[in-house]
Amino acid sequence: MPRSDQQTFYASIGGHDTFAAIVDRFYAGVADDPELRALYPETDLAPAAHRLTMFLEQYWGGPTTYSDERGHPRLGMRHAPFAVSPRMRDLWLQHMRVAVEEAGLTPEQETQLWEYLERAAHFLVNTFDEPTG
């Protein structure tokens, strides 16, 4: 088997520990944000954190645990039941930005990860009706 000298993004940023830290920091922000927290139906955010960690790890070249446990990501379909408005997207990005900035990545790594997260967040907007209340 030929050896590849090209390291995955997953490995280059520190693998599971880095992604888990980003996701944990992100969900700490979600937990303290009543507006965004209302988008998450589960009382415990740990299952959502687990799913996001698995997804990000797989996307960036880590283990395929997400697909092994849940099948194809189908992000649009999985988020369809939730009202992801531009406001919810912006709150999501606000908390994710803090998590990414605190992860200790190189500027290049941070830019690469952030550009993906920003594209994904914009893709998942499925309503322009903003929540009231």
C-alpha positions, -999 to +999 in steps of 0.1 A: +000+000+000+015+033-010+022+058+018+007+092+016+026+121+030-005+143+028-021+147+062-059+152+065-072+184+079-087+164+108-052+151+118-035+184+111-056+203+137-053+177+164-081+152+155-109+143+179-097+164+208-098+196+187-132+189+172-146+179+205-133+211+221-148+233+193-182+215+196-182+217+234-175+254+234-201+259+207-228+241+227-219+260+259-228+291+240-260+276+227-270+265+262-267+301+273-286+316+244-324+312+249-333+322+214-310+297+197-315+270+224-352+270+215-342+255+181-329+223+198-358+200+209-337+177+232-334+187+268-298+175+269-276+190+242-250+161+245-266+140+217-266+170+194-229+177+203-221+141+197-237+142+162-219+175+153-186+162+164-190+130+144-201+149+113-172+174+114-147+147+121-159+127+091-161+157+068-126+167+075-110+133+070-114+116+104-133+084+113-165+076+094-185+071+127-212+095+116-221+075+085-216+043+103-242+053+129-265+076+110-261+070+073-255+097+047-254+131+063-282+146+042-279+179+061-307+197+044-332+169+051-320+165+087-325+202+094-358+205+075-380+201+106-363+231+122-370+267+114-335+278+104-340+315+096-313+340+088-315+351+125-309+315+137-281+311+112-265+343+125-268+332+161-254+298+152-224+314+134-219+338+163-214+309+188-194+288+163-171+318+156-162+320+193-156+282+194-134+283+163-114+313+175-107+297+208-095+264+193-059+275+188-058+268+151-033+284+127-048+314+108-049+292+076-067+263+094-091+287+111-099+303+077-104+269+060-127+257+087-146+289+091-153+292+053-169+257+053-190+264+084-202+297+070-212+281+037-230+252+055-249+276+078-261+296+048-271+264+030-293+253+059-315+284+060-349+271+052-373+299+061-372+337+061-399+338+087-382+350+119-393+338+153-415+361+173-415+365+210 
